[in-house]
Amino acid sequence: MDPSELIYRDYAYVYFLYQKHGITYIVNVSANIEQPADVDNEHFLRCPVNDGYIDKLQPFFAEAHKFIGELWY
């Protein structure tokens, strides 16, 4: 089974967990999983990286740091 199918199939449960634990911001590190319709652009950051050994994460560190840092200050 494709991992993205699991994510979509289990989205209702994941959404329940978000609410239960007060998660309101998402950093998504994937190239092809869509932003949930109920999550505002201001609460969502995508780092479009394919799962594997070739894609680099480093180009997204500064943007992710800024996104996460703004939540703490």
Residue pairs with C-beta under 8 A, 6 or more apart in sequence:
3 51
4 30
4 32
4 33
7 14
7 33
11 36
15 36
15 38
17 23
18 24
24 43
25 43
25 44
25 45
25 67
25 68
25 71
26 36
26 39
26 43
26 44
26 45
27 45
27 47
27 64
27 67
27 68
28 35
28 44
28 45
28 46
28 47
29 47
29 49
29 57
29 60
30 46
30 48
30 49
30 51
31 48
31 49
31 50
31 55
35 41
35 44
35 46
36 44
45 63
45 64
45 67
47 57
47 60
47 63
47 64
49 55
49 56
49 57
49 60
